[in-house]
Amino acid sequence: MEKTRGVAVMLSDELYDKYIKLIYKRTGLYYESNKKYFVEKRIIQHTESLQIDSLNEYYMLLKFGTDSSEFYQLINDLTINETYFFRDFPQLRNFAEDVLPIVEKRKMSRKKIKIWCAACSTGEEPYTLSIILQEMLDEPEKWDIQIIASDINSEVLQSAKTGLYDSRAIKDVPIEYLEKYFKKRQDKYLINLNIRKSVSFFRINLMDTMSRSSINGCDFIFCRNCLIYFDEQSRKSVVMSFYESLNLEGFLFLGHSESVGRITSLYKAKKIGDTIVYSKSK
């Protein structure tokens, strides 16, 4: 077996199985056998950087080490964060034009809206929602707008807090919004303070019951294109916990390839506009 800096460069199927079971137990993320090369490459990179002699030794460090920081550094490298502003525009249009007005009307006396973006990556989604609220709410300055943005990856959260994006991230931003809500910084685009002030970022592992249960009173939860990395049991656990975090008549938005109905029957499905949406029924 070849070695690099004393590290075996092949991960046995048996040891790979141990790694993915550990990752699954702690995060709910499940990597099948066809992801072995992807996972193996990142494990080897971490093992070499720490100058650990074997992949098994690194596994033991992750499993039994008292400091969880290295485990989450590996998770940072394993979690893919492909996102951009106004991603899946038809769904966002449905939220903005059809669903949001229902909640706005219901909450006119309190003027408070709370949204949880449960897999926010580098921040494009929560900032997009903040822009939509500024555009769609009547007198948004009079509303208490809270957007909780969470992710398991600490590195993308740090990037999100900075609020600085390249041209790829803003490619679908309408030109009037780009001029109104961004400032050009050389070849980058900085989201302005009025949009950023409503968004708070937190590192939350969706398989950590205590962390996810700390968020409640939500009118909307967005968890788009995240549950595809979970298995059936983990999906059900997360979606049922979202139910507890929602206000009555609150709405859950998943990715276009994800279906609430296939996971649990807790939510009420209804057609609003031209789209089927899911809410916490009375």
Beta strands, then each sheet from edge to edge (+ up, - down):
strand 1: 3-4
strand 2: 7-8
strand 3: 112-117
strand 4: 144-151
strand 5: 164-165
strand 6: 182-185
strand 7: 188-191
strand 8: 199-203
strand 9: 218-223
strand 10: 246-254
strand 11: 268-272
strand 12: 275-279
sheet 1: 1+ 2-
sheet 2: 8+ 4+ 3+ 9+ 10+ 12- 11+
sheet 3: 5+ 7- 6+
end
